[in-house]
């Protein structure tokens, strides 16, 4: 029996909902990245996007363990001299909590054309409300 390889036309995508409230950031990011890549399904094929559409709610209530709230630093660089801006995770959480989850998930996806396509299927919201009720999301553990 040969190895099964998924074809682009025969992929059926699920819609999955993750609740980030009270979950450590890294553990959430691993589960979300695996769902986006399709590694949690038996039809996983490394070079084809077989993953699900993922919605993450309550991103503002994700848990950072240890002293990461004050010591973890996120950097933005404009490309110009003096254009480096650094913010702690606490500042990022208060200003734009979705970025915590998005940056953690992006770091766990392949950095190329396939990873960018998979990342586009991720939607993150700071609170419990989201506009994706029509997709009949299945709740993930």
DSSP file (Angstrom, degrees, kcal/mol; ACC not computed):
  #  RESIDUE AA STRUCTURE BP1 BP2  ACC     N-H-->O    O-->H-N    N-H-->O    O-->H-N    TCO  KAPPA ALPHA  PHI   PSI    X-CA   Y-CA   Z-CA
    1    1 A X              0   0    0      0, 0.0     2,-0.1     0, 0.0     3,-0.1   0.000 360.0 360.0 360.0 131.6    0.0    0.0    0.0
    2    2 A X        -     0   0    0      1,-0.1     2,-0.3     0, 0.0     0, 0.0  -0.288 360.0 -88.4 -83.3 168.8    1.4    3.4   -1.0
    3    3 A X        -     0   0    0     -2,-0.1     2,-0.4     1,-0.1    -1,-0.1  -0.592  42.9-120.3 -77.3 136.3    1.6    6.6    1.0
    4    4 A X        -     0   0    0     -2,-0.3     2,-0.4    -3,-0.1    -1,-0.1  -0.645  28.9-173.2 -80.0 129.9   -1.5    8.8    0.7
    5    5 A X        -     0   0    0     -2,-0.4    40,-0.1    40,-0.1     2,-0.1  -0.993  21.6-128.3-123.4 125.1   -0.9   12.3   -0.7
    6    6 A X        -     0   0    0     -2,-0.4     2,-0.3    37,-0.3     5,-0.1  -0.387  16.9-142.9 -70.8 146.4   -3.7   14.8   -0.7
    7    7 A X    >   -     0   0    0      1,-0.1     3,-1.0    -2,-0.1     4,-0.2  -0.777  23.0-114.4-105.3 155.7   -4.6   16.6   -3.9
    8    8 A X  G >  S+     0   0    0     -2,-0.3     3,-0.9     1,-0.2    -1,-0.1   0.870 112.3  51.5 -58.4 -39.5   -5.7   20.3   -4.0
    9    9 A X  G 3  S+     0   0    0      1,-0.2    -1,-0.2     3,-0.0    -3,-0.0   0.673 105.6  54.1 -74.7 -17.7   -9.2   19.5   -5.2
   10   10 A X  G <  S+     0   0    0     -3,-1.0     2,-0.5     2,-0.0    -1,-0.2   0.194  77.2 116.2-105.4  17.4  -10.0   16.9   -2.6
   11   11 A X    <   -     0   0    0     -3,-0.9     2,-0.6    -4,-0.2    40,-0.0  -0.753  45.1-164.2 -89.9 126.3   -9.3   18.8    0.6
   12   12 A X        -     0   0    0     -2,-0.5     2,-0.3    38,-0.1    -2,-0.0  -0.950  14.7-148.5-109.2 117.1  -12.3   19.5    2.8
   13   13 A X        -     0   0    0     -2,-0.6     2,-0.2    39,-0.1    39,-0.2  -0.649   4.5-150.3 -91.4 138.8  -11.5   22.2    5.3
   14   14 A X        -     0   0    0     -2,-0.3    39,-2.8   123,-0.0     2,-0.5  -0.525  12.9-130.5 -92.7 168.0  -13.0   22.4    8.8
   15   15 A X  E     -a   53   0A   0    121,-0.3   123,-2.7    37,-0.2     2,-0.4  -0.991  29.3-169.7-120.6 120.7  -13.7   25.6   10.8
   16   16 A X  E     -ab  54 138A   0     37,-3.0    39,-2.6    -2,-0.5     2,-0.5  -0.895  12.5-152.7-120.1 140.8  -12.2   25.4   14.3
   17   17 A X  E     -ab  55 139A   0    121,-2.3   123,-2.8    -2,-0.4     2,-0.4  -0.949   9.3-169.0-113.4 127.0  -12.7   27.7   17.3
   18   18 A X  E     -a   56   0A   0     37,-3.0    39,-2.5    -2,-0.5     2,-0.6  -0.952  11.5-150.4-113.4 134.6  -10.1   28.0   20.1
   19   19 A X  E     -a   57   0A   0     -2,-0.4    39,-0.2   121,-0.3    37,-0.1  -0.928   7.5-169.0-103.9 118.9  -10.8   29.8   23.4
   20   20 A X    >   +     0   0    0     37,-2.6     3,-1.8    -2,-0.6    43,-0.3   0.459  41.5 127.7 -87.8  -1.7   -7.6   31.3   24.7
   21   21 A X  T 3  S-     0   0    0      1,-0.3    41,-0.2    36,-0.2     3,-0.1  -0.395  87.4  -7.3 -65.2 120.4   -8.9   32.2   28.2
   22   22 A X  T 3  S+     0   0    0     39,-2.1     2,-0.4    -2,-0.3    -1,-0.3   0.563 102.9 125.0  75.9   9.7   -6.6   30.8   30.9
   23   23 A X    <   -     0   0    0     -3,-1.8    40,-2.3    38,-0.2    -1,-0.2  -0.852  68.1-109.5-103.5 135.0   -4.4   28.8   28.4
   24   24 A X  B  >  -d   63   0B   0     -2,-0.4     4,-2.1    38,-0.2     5,-0.2  -0.370  28.6-123.6 -60.9 141.1   -0.6   29.3   28.3
   25   25 A X  H  > S+     0   0    0     38,-2.2     4,-2.5     1,-0.2     5,-0.2   0.877 106.0  48.3 -57.4 -46.2    0.4   31.1   25.1
   26   26 A X  H  > S+     0   0    0      1,-0.2     4,-2.0     2,-0.2    -1,-0.2   0.895 111.2  49.5 -65.4 -40.7    2.9   28.5   23.8
   27   27 A X  H  > S+     0   0    0      1,-0.2     4,-1.6     2,-0.2    -1,-0.2   0.890 113.1  47.3 -66.7 -38.6    0.5   25.6   24.3
   28   28 A X  H  X S+     0   0    0     -4,-2.1     4,-2.5     1,-0.2    -2,-0.2   0.927 110.3  52.8 -64.8 -44.7   -2.3   27.4   22.5
   29   29 A X  H  X S+     0   0    0     -4,-2.5     4,-2.7     1,-0.2     5,-0.2   0.866 106.7  52.5 -62.7 -37.7    0.1   28.4   19.6
   30   30 A X  H  X S+     0   0    0     -4,-2.0     4,-2.3     2,-0.2    -1,-0.2   0.934 112.0  45.2 -63.1 -46.1    1.2   24.8   19.1
   31   31 A X  H  X S+     0   0    0     -4,-1.6     4,-2.0     2,-0.2    -2,-0.2   0.906 115.2  47.4 -65.2 -41.6   -2.4   23.6   18.8
   32   32 A X  H  X S+     0   0    0     -4,-2.5     4,-2.5     2,-0.2    -2,-0.2   0.925 112.2  49.2 -65.9 -44.7   -3.4   26.4   16.5
   33   33 A X  H  X S+     0   0    0     -4,-2.7     4,-2.2     1,-0.2     6,-0.2   0.901 110.8  50.4 -62.9 -41.2   -0.4   26.0   14.3
   34   34 A X  H  X>S+     0   0    0     -4,-2.3     5,-1.7    -5,-0.2     4,-1.5   0.888 111.6  48.3 -64.5 -38.1   -1.0   22.2   14.0
   35   35 A X  H  <5S+     0   0    0     -4,-2.0    17,-2.5     2,-0.2    -2,-0.2   0.902 111.6  49.7 -67.7 -40.1   -4.7   22.9   13.0
   36   36 A X  H  <5S+     0   0    0     -4,-2.5    15,-0.5    15,-0.2    -2,-0.2   0.878 115.5  43.0 -64.9 -37.7   -3.6   25.5   10.4
   37   37 A X  H  <5S-     0   0    0     -4,-2.2    13,-0.8    -5,-0.2     8,-0.3   0.724 110.2-121.6 -80.3 -22.3   -1.1   23.1    8.9
   38   38 A X  T ><5 +     0   0    0     -4,-1.5     3,-1.6    -5,-0.2     6,-0.2   0.599  69.3 135.4  90.9  12.8   -3.5   20.1    9.0
   39   39 A X  T 3 < +     0   0    0     -5,-1.7    -4,-0.2     1,-0.3    -5,-0.1   0.640  65.5  62.8 -71.2 -12.2   -1.1   18.0   11.2
   40   40 A X  T 3  S+     0   0    0     -6,-0.8     2,-0.3    -9,-0.1    -1,-0.3   0.347  95.2  73.9 -92.3   6.8   -4.1   17.0   13.4
   41   41 A X  S X  S-     0   0    0     -3,-1.6     3,-1.3     1,-0.1     9,-0.0  -0.872  83.2-124.6-119.7 154.4   -5.8   15.2   10.5
   42   42 A X  T 3  S+     0   0    0     -2,-0.3    -1,-0.1     1,-0.3    -3,-0.1   0.635 106.7  63.9 -71.1 -12.3   -5.0   11.9    8.8
   43   43 A X  T 3  S+     0   0    0     -5,-0.1   -37,-0.3     7,-0.1    -1,-0.3   0.231  71.7 146.2 -95.0  15.1   -4.8   13.6    5.4
   44   44 A X    <   -     0   0    0     -3,-1.3     2,-0.4    -6,-0.2    -6,-0.1  -0.279  22.5-179.9 -57.1 130.0   -1.8   15.7    6.3
   45   45 A X    >   -     0   0    0      3,-0.4     3,-1.5    -8,-0.3     5,-0.3  -0.990  23.9-141.9-131.8 122.6    0.5   16.3    3.4
   46   46 A X  T 3  S+     0   0    0     -2,-0.4    -1,-0.1     1,-0.3    -7,-0.0   0.806  96.8  42.8 -58.8 -35.3    3.6   18.4    4.1
   47   47 A X  T 3  S+     0   0    0      2,-0.1     2,-0.4     3,-0.0    -1,-0.3   0.381 107.6  66.2 -97.1   5.4    3.8   20.3    0.8
   48   48 A X  S <  S-     0   0    0     -3,-1.5     2,-1.2   -11,-0.1    -3,-0.4  -0.969  86.4-114.8-127.4 142.8    0.0   21.1    0.5
   49   49 A X        +     0   0    0     -2,-0.4   -11,-0.1     1,-0.2   -12,-0.1  -0.636  49.1 153.5 -77.3  98.9   -2.2   23.3    2.7
   50   50 A X        +     0   0    0     -2,-1.2    -1,-0.2   -13,-0.8   -12,-0.1   0.234  34.6 118.1-108.8  11.0   -4.6   20.7    4.2
   51   51 A X        -     0   0    0    -15,-0.5   -15,-0.2   -14,-0.2     2,-0.2  -0.081  60.8-106.3 -81.5 177.2   -5.3   22.7    7.4
   52   52 A X        -     0   0    0    -17,-2.5     2,-0.5   -39,-0.2   -37,-0.2  -0.472  31.5-101.0 -95.5 165.0   -8.5   24.1    8.9
   53   53 A X  E     -a   15   0A   0    -39,-2.8   -37,-3.0    -2,-0.2     2,-0.4  -0.782  45.9-155.1 -82.0 132.1   -9.7   27.7    9.2
   54   54 A X  E     -ac  16 122A   0     67,-2.1    69,-2.3    -2,-0.5     2,-0.4  -0.935  17.4-171.0-121.8 133.5   -9.0   28.7   12.8
   55   55 A X  E     -ac  17 123A   0    -39,-2.6   -37,-3.0    -2,-0.4     2,-0.5  -0.988   7.7-164.6-118.9 128.1  -10.7   31.4   14.9
   56   56 A X  E     -ac  18 124A   0     67,-2.8    69,-2.8    -2,-0.4     2,-0.3  -0.962   8.7-172.4-114.3 124.9   -9.2   32.3   18.3
   57   57 A X  E     +a   19   0A   0    -39,-2.5   -37,-2.6    -2,-0.5    71,-0.2  -0.754  61.9  30.1-112.7 163.1  -11.3   34.2   20.8
   58   58 A X    >   +     0   0    0     69,-1.9     3,-1.6    -2,-0.3    68,-0.2   0.861  63.8 158.0  59.5  40.6  -10.4   35.8   24.2
   59   59 A X  G >   +     0   0    0     66,-2.2     3,-1.2    68,-0.3    67,-0.2   0.780  67.2  64.4 -64.5 -25.8   -6.8   36.5   23.1
   60   60 A X  G 3  S+     0   0    0     66,-1.4    -1,-0.3     1,-0.2    67,-0.1   0.646  99.2  53.6 -71.4 -13.4   -6.5   39.2   25.7
   61   61 A X  G <  S+     0   0    0     -3,-1.6   -39,-2.1    65,-0.3    -1,-0.2   0.187  76.6 128.3-107.8  15.5   -6.9   36.6   28.4
   62   62 A X    <   -     0   0    0     -3,-1.2     2,-0.4   -41,-0.2   -38,-0.2  -0.411  60.4-117.0 -69.4 150.2   -4.1   34.2   27.3
   63   63 A X  B     -d   24   0B   0    -40,-2.3   -38,-2.2   -43,-0.3     2,-0.5  -0.759  20.6-163.8 -97.7 131.9   -1.6   33.4   30.1
   64   64 A X        -     0   0    0     -2,-0.4     5,-0.2   -40,-0.2     2,-0.1  -0.971  21.8-142.8-109.1 120.2    2.1   34.3   30.1
   65   65 A X    >   -     0   0    0     -2,-0.5     3,-1.4     3,-0.1     4,-0.1  -0.357  58.0  -1.6 -83.1 161.8    4.0   32.2   32.6
   66   66 A X  T 3  S-     0   0    0      1,-0.2     3,-0.3     2,-0.1    -2,-0.1  -0.317 123.5 -33.2  64.6-140.0    6.9   33.4   34.8
   67   67 A X  T >> S+     0   0    0      1,-0.2     4,-2.4     2,-0.1     3,-0.9   0.065  98.3 117.0-103.2  23.1    8.0   37.0   34.3
   68   68 A X  H <>  +     0   0    0     -3,-1.4     4,-1.9     1,-0.2    21,-0.6   0.814  64.4  68.0 -63.7 -29.7    7.3   37.2   30.5
   69   69 A X  H 34 S+     0   0    0     -3,-0.3    21,-2.1    -5,-0.2    22,-0.3   0.875 117.6  22.7 -57.4 -37.8    4.7   39.9   31.0
   70   70 A X  H <4 S+     0   0    0     -3,-0.9    -2,-0.2    19,-0.2    -1,-0.2   0.733 131.7  39.1 -99.8 -26.5    7.4   42.3   32.0
   71   71 A X  H  < S+     0   0    0     -4,-2.4     2,-0.3    17,-0.1    -3,-0.2   0.704  85.6  94.6-104.5 -22.0   10.6   40.8   30.4
   72   72 A X     <  -     0   0    0     -4,-1.9    17,-1.6    -5,-0.3     2,-0.4  -0.593  62.5-156.4 -75.0 129.8    9.5   39.4   27.0
   73   73 A X  E     -E   88   0C   0     -2,-0.3     2,-0.4    15,-0.2    15,-0.2  -0.910  12.4-159.9-116.2 132.6   10.2   42.1   24.4
   74   74 A X  E     -E   87   0C   0     13,-3.4    13,-2.6    -2,-0.4     2,-0.4  -0.929  17.0-154.3-106.6 132.3    8.6   42.5   21.0
   75   75 A X  E     -E   86   0C   0     -2,-0.4     2,-0.4    11,-0.2    11,-0.2  -0.871  13.1-171.8-114.1 141.2   10.6   44.6   18.4
   76   76 A X  E     -E   85   0C   0      9,-2.8     9,-3.2    -2,-0.4     2,-0.5  -0.999   7.2-167.7-126.1 131.8    9.4   46.6   15.4
   77   77 A X  E     -E   84   0C   0     -2,-0.4     7,-0.2     7,-0.2    -2,-0.0  -0.981  14.5-164.3-126.5 125.2   11.9   48.1   13.0
   78   78 A X        -     0   0    0      5,-1.5    -1,-0.1    -2,-0.5     3,-0.1   0.686  46.1-113.8 -78.9 -19.0   11.0   50.7   10.4
   79   79 A X  S    S+     0   0    0      1,-0.4     2,-0.3     4,-0.0     5,-0.1   0.298  84.5 104.8 100.5  -8.8   14.2   50.2    8.4
   80   80 A X  S >  S-     0   0    0      1,-0.1     3,-2.2     3,-0.1    -1,-0.4  -0.709  86.1 -86.6-102.8 155.9   15.4   53.7    9.1
   81   81 A X  T 3  S+     0   0    0      1,-0.3    -1,-0.1    -2,-0.3     0, 0.0  -0.401 118.8  14.8 -59.2 132.4   18.2   54.7   11.5
   82   82 A X  T 3  S+     0   0    0     -2,-0.1    -1,-0.3     1,-0.1    -5,-0.0   0.570  93.9 119.5  78.8   9.0   16.7   55.1   15.0
   83   83 A X    <   +     0   0    0     -3,-2.2    -5,-1.5     2,-0.0     2,-0.6   0.224  34.5 116.3 -94.1  15.5   13.5   53.3   13.9
   84   84 A X  E     -E   77   0C   0     -7,-0.2     2,-0.4    -6,-0.1    -7,-0.2  -0.749  41.3-176.1 -87.6 122.5   13.7   50.4   16.3
   85   85 A X  E     -E   76   0C   0     -9,-3.2    -9,-2.8    -2,-0.6     2,-0.4  -0.972   3.7-167.4-119.0 132.8   10.8   50.3   18.8
   86   86 A X  E     +E   75   0C   0     -2,-0.4     2,-0.3   -11,-0.2   -11,-0.2  -0.970   6.6 178.8-124.2 135.4   10.6   47.8   21.6
   87   87 A X  E     -E   74   0C   0    -13,-2.6   -13,-3.4    -2,-0.4     2,-0.1  -0.972  25.8-120.9-133.3 146.2    7.6   47.0   23.7
   88   88 A X  E  >  -E   73   0C   0     -2,-0.3     4,-2.2   -15,-0.2   -15,-0.2  -0.374  32.7-107.4 -79.6 165.8    7.1   44.5   26.5
   89   89 A X  H  > S+     0   0    0    -17,-1.6     4,-2.6   -21,-0.6   -19,-0.2   0.849 120.4  57.3 -62.5 -34.0    4.4   41.8   26.3
   90   90 A X  H  > S+     0   0    0    -21,-2.1     4,-1.9   -22,-0.2    -1,-0.2   0.900 107.2  47.1 -63.2 -41.3    2.4   43.7   28.9
   91   91 A X  H  > S+     0   0    0    -22,-0.3     4,-2.0     2,-0.2     5,-0.2   0.905 112.7  49.5 -66.2 -41.1    2.3   46.8   26.7
   92   92 A X  H  X S+     0   0    0     -4,-2.2     4,-3.2     1,-0.2     7,-0.2   0.908 109.4  52.5 -63.6 -41.6    1.4   44.7   23.7
   93   93 A X  H  X S+     0   0    0     -4,-2.6     4,-0.6     1,-0.2    -1,-0.2   0.895 111.8  45.3 -62.3 -40.4   -1.4   43.0   25.6
   94   94 A X  H  < S+     0   0    0     -4,-1.9    -1,-0.2     2,-0.2    -2,-0.2   0.844 123.6  34.3 -73.0 -32.1   -2.9   46.3   26.7
   95   95 A X  H  < S-     0   0    0     -4,-2.0    -2,-0.2     1,-0.2    -3,-0.2   0.916 140.7  -4.3 -88.7 -48.4   -2.7   47.9   23.2
   96   96 A X  H ><  +     0   0    0     -4,-3.2     3,-1.7    -5,-0.2     4,-0.4  -0.617  60.0 179.4-149.9  80.9   -3.3   45.0   20.8
   97   97 A X  T >X S+     0   0    0     -4,-0.6     4,-0.8     1,-0.3     3,-0.7   0.698  76.7  71.1 -64.4 -19.9   -3.7   41.6   22.5
   98   98 A X  H 3> S+     0   0    0      1,-0.2     4,-2.4     2,-0.2    -1,-0.3   0.816  87.6  66.3 -63.6 -28.5   -4.2   39.7   19.2
   99   99 A X  H <> S+     0   0    0     -3,-1.7     4,-2.7    -7,-0.2     5,-0.3   0.835  91.2  61.4 -65.6 -32.3   -0.6   40.3   18.3
  100  100 A X  H <> S+     0   0    0     -3,-0.7     4,-1.6    -4,-0.4    -1,-0.2   0.946 111.8  37.6 -57.4 -48.5    0.6   38.0   21.2
  101  101 A X  H  X S+     0   0    0     -4,-0.8     4,-2.4     2,-0.2     5,-0.2   0.920 116.5  51.7 -71.3 -43.9   -1.2   35.0   19.6
  102  102 A X  H  X S+     0   0    0     -4,-2.4     4,-2.7     1,-0.2    -2,-0.2   0.914 111.0  47.2 -61.5 -44.0   -0.5   35.9   16.0
  103  103 A X  H  X S+     0   0    0     -4,-2.7     4,-1.7     1,-0.2    -1,-0.2   0.897 112.5  49.7 -66.0 -39.0    3.3   36.3   16.6
  104  104 A X  H  < S+     0   0    0     -4,-1.6     4,-0.4    -5,-0.3    -2,-0.2   0.909 114.7  44.1 -66.1 -41.1    3.5   33.0   18.6
  105  105 A X  H >< S+     0   0    0     -4,-2.4     3,-1.5     1,-0.2     4,-0.4   0.908 109.4  56.1 -70.3 -41.4    1.6   31.1   15.8
  106  106 A X  H >< S+     0   0    0     -4,-2.7     3,-1.2     1,-0.3    -1,-0.2   0.869 102.1  57.3 -59.1 -36.6    3.6   32.7   13.0
  107  107 A X  T 3< S+     0   0    0     -4,-1.7    -1,-0.3     1,-0.2    -2,-0.2   0.678 106.3  50.4 -67.6 -16.5    6.8   31.5   14.6
  108  108 A X  T <  S+     0   0    0     -3,-1.5     2,-0.2    -4,-0.4    -1,-0.2   0.398  97.2  82.0-102.6   0.8    5.6   27.9   14.4
  109  109 A X  S <  S-     0   0    0     -3,-1.2     2,-0.1    -4,-0.4     6,-0.1  -0.688  93.9 -89.4-101.1 158.1    4.6   27.9   10.8
  110  110 A X        -     0   0    0     -2,-0.2     2,-1.3     1,-0.1     8,-0.1  -0.417  37.6-127.9 -64.0 141.3    6.9   27.4    7.8
  111  111 A X  S    S+     0   0    0      4,-0.1     2,-0.3    -4,-0.1    -1,-0.1  -0.679  75.0  64.5 -96.2  84.0    8.4   30.7    6.6
  112  112 A X  S  > S-     0   0    0     -2,-1.3     4,-2.2     1,-0.0     5,-0.2  -0.893 105.9 -52.3-171.2-163.0    7.6   30.6    2.9
  113  113 A X  H  > S+     0   0    0     -2,-0.3     4,-1.8     1,-0.2     5,-0.1   0.892 131.7  48.7 -60.2 -42.6    4.7   30.7    0.4
  114  114 A X  H  > S+     0   0    0      2,-0.2     4,-2.1     1,-0.2    -1,-0.2   0.916 111.1  49.4 -66.2 -44.0    3.0   27.7    2.1
  115  115 A X  H  > S+     0   0    0      1,-0.2     4,-2.4     2,-0.2    -2,-0.2   0.880 109.7  51.4 -64.0 -39.1    3.3   29.2    5.6
  116  116 A X  H  X S+     0   0    0     -4,-2.2     4,-1.3     2,-0.2    -1,-0.2   0.896 110.0  49.7 -64.8 -39.2    1.9   32.6    4.5
  117  117 A X  H  < S+     0   0    0     -4,-1.8     4,-0.4     1,-0.2    -2,-0.2   0.891 112.8  47.2 -65.8 -39.4   -1.1   30.8    2.9
  118  118 A X  H >< S+     0   0    0     -4,-2.1     3,-1.3     1,-0.2    -2,-0.2   0.887 108.1  55.5 -68.5 -38.6   -1.7   28.9    6.1
  119  119 A X  H >< S+     0   0    0     -4,-2.4     3,-1.7     1,-0.3    -1,-0.2   0.798  96.4  65.5 -65.8 -28.9   -1.4   32.0    8.3
  120  120 A X  T 3< S+     0   0    0     -4,-1.3    -1,-0.3     1,-0.3    -2,-0.2   0.697  92.0  63.7 -67.0 -17.7   -4.1   33.8    6.3
  121  121 A X  T <  S+     0   0    0     -3,-1.3   -67,-2.1    -4,-0.4     2,-0.5   0.389  84.9  96.3 -86.7   4.8   -6.6   31.2    7.6
  122  122 A X  E <   -c   54   0A   0     -3,-1.7     2,-0.4   -69,-0.2   -67,-0.2  -0.836  49.7-177.5 -99.9 129.1   -6.1   32.5   11.2
  123  123 A X  E     -c   55   0A   0    -69,-2.3   -67,-2.8    -2,-0.5     2,-0.4  -0.996   6.3-169.6-124.0 127.1   -8.5   35.0   12.7
  124  124 A X  E     -c   56   0A   0     -2,-0.4     2,-0.4   -69,-0.2   -67,-0.2  -0.958   3.5-172.8-123.1 134.9   -7.8   36.3   16.2
  125  125 A X        -     0   0    0    -69,-2.8   -66,-2.2    -2,-0.4   -65,-0.2  -0.982  23.4-142.9-129.5 139.4  -10.1   38.4   18.4
  126  126 A X  S    S+     0   0    0     -2,-0.4   -66,-1.4   -68,-0.2   -65,-0.3   0.837  85.5  37.2 -69.5 -34.1   -9.4   40.0   21.8
  127  127 A X  S    S-     0   0    0      2,-0.3   -69,-1.9   -69,-0.2   -68,-0.3  -0.360  97.8 -91.9-109.3-171.2  -12.8   39.3   23.2
  128  128 A X  S    S+     0   0    0    -71,-0.2     2,-0.3    -2,-0.1   -71,-0.1   0.623  94.6  91.1 -80.2 -12.3  -15.4   36.5   23.1
  129  129 A X        +     0   0    0      2,-0.0     2,-0.3   -72,-0.0    -2,-0.3  -0.610  47.4 164.4 -87.6 144.4  -17.3   38.0   20.1
  130  130 A X        -     0   0    0     -2,-0.3     3,-0.3   -73,-0.1   -73,-0.0  -0.981  40.8-128.3-152.9 152.5  -16.5   37.1   16.5
  131  131 A X  S    S+     0   0    0     -2,-0.3     3,-0.3     1,-0.2    -2,-0.0   0.061  85.8  90.8 -90.8  26.7  -18.3   37.5   13.1
  132  132 A X    >   +     0   0    0      1,-0.2     3,-1.0     2,-0.1     5,-0.3  -0.035  40.1 119.4-113.3  31.6  -17.9   33.8   12.0
  133  133 A X  G >   +     0   0    0     -3,-0.3     3,-1.5     1,-0.2    -1,-0.2   0.830  69.2  63.7 -64.4 -31.8  -21.1   32.3   13.4
  134  134 A X  G 3  S+     0   0    0     -3,-0.3    -1,-0.2     1,-0.3    -2,-0.1   0.711  90.2  67.0 -68.4 -19.6  -22.3   31.2   10.0
  135  135 A X  G <  S-     0   0    0     -3,-1.0    -1,-0.3     1,-0.0    -2,-0.2   0.532 100.7-130.6 -80.3  -4.4  -19.3   28.8    9.5
  136  136 A X    <   -     0   0    0     -3,-1.5  -121,-0.3    -4,-0.2    -3,-0.1   0.980  29.0-148.8  52.2  66.8  -20.6   26.5   12.3
  137  137 A X        -     0   0    0     -5,-0.3     2,-0.5    -4,-0.1  -121,-0.2  -0.391   2.7-137.0 -68.6 137.7  -17.3   26.4   14.1
  138  138 A X  E     -b   16   0A   0   -123,-2.7  -121,-2.3    -2,-0.1     2,-0.3  -0.844  25.4-118.4 -95.1 134.0  -16.4   23.2   16.0
  139  139 A X  E     -b   17   0A   0     -2,-0.5     2,-0.2  -123,-0.2  -121,-0.2  -0.517  25.5-145.4 -76.4 132.3  -14.9   23.9   19.4
  140  140 A X              0   0    0   -123,-2.8  -121,-0.3    -2,-0.3    -1,-0.0  -0.630 360.0 360.0 -94.6 154.7  -11.3   22.6   19.9
  141  141 A X              0   0    0     -2,-0.2    -1,-0.1  -123,-0.1  -123,-0.1   0.459 360.0 360.0 -84.6 360.0  -10.0   21.2   23.2
